[in-house]
Amino acid sequence: MFARRHIISTRDFTKEEIDYILSRAAELELYARGSKTSDLLSGKILANLYYEPSTRTRLSFEVAMKRLGGEVINISSPETTSVAKGENLVDTIRIVSSYCDIIALRHPKEGASRMATSFSTVPIINAGDGAGHHPTQTLLDLYTIQQEQLLDSLRIALIGDLKYGRTVHSLAYALSLYGAKLFFISPEALRMPDEIKMDLIEAGVDIFESTDLRDVIKEVDVLYMTRIQRERFPDPTEYNKVAGTYRITTGLLAENPRAVIMHPLPKLDEIAADVDETANARYFTQAFYGIPVRMAVLSILLER
């Protein structure tokens, strides 16, 4: 089902395939925590190929591979490689794929990972491509929601940068498979792209849009907050117009004390610091779940 397959977009999955990955992640969680050891991927090598900064994704892929007994090679500073000499992505992929068994690729250009699949001799995992998709982030998001026992009856608000946010693009498509009701909360300039909304509506998804978080705060189970991404804005002036639009505080949470708060991280000031200490905050646990989920993906793709 998955052996040597590329993972580029959540749209490439069926619900049954996602459920299979999540069940495998649950089986591997004790290994992810270091309570058990494994040599499942002994002799296998993961190449982390990152053309954009990353902390959680890169490190969790590295930990996931090592927890399974595999090895990792990292390219996280392209300026120190032949990329700085002008080598194109195609040639880099051809070379790196001859050095390893699987590649996790992050690139600022949307579609870069799918293009890379045409030239790689090993599976490519899209670790984020511009404003496109981030499928393993979506899988760990779904795993987090599943652990809260909310996945099959979910009402979720996706908040912040819905135009450029690849995490919310991927998550919205995946949640369409589970019958979730989606609440899109964003500034007008950062609304969910029309083509994505049309795809979701055609799939029968119930969607509500607003610019005001208070319109939906009492109705949702999950608040999925995103950072408004300065680096995605071609014009800094436009970024300054929307920066700081939304902020989750303990006062806001008083309107819905049961709400689960998620965030793909890094977060800036869109979540007040004292919220970190509440029972609502799940984003640090969410980040940890990247390890068992990526362990599941690596083990499945490498046929073990």
Summary of the structure (lengths in Angstrom):
residues: 304
radius of gyration: 19.0
end to end distance: 12.2
largest distance: 54.9
contacts: 1023
relative contact order: 0.16
helix: 44%
strand: 16%
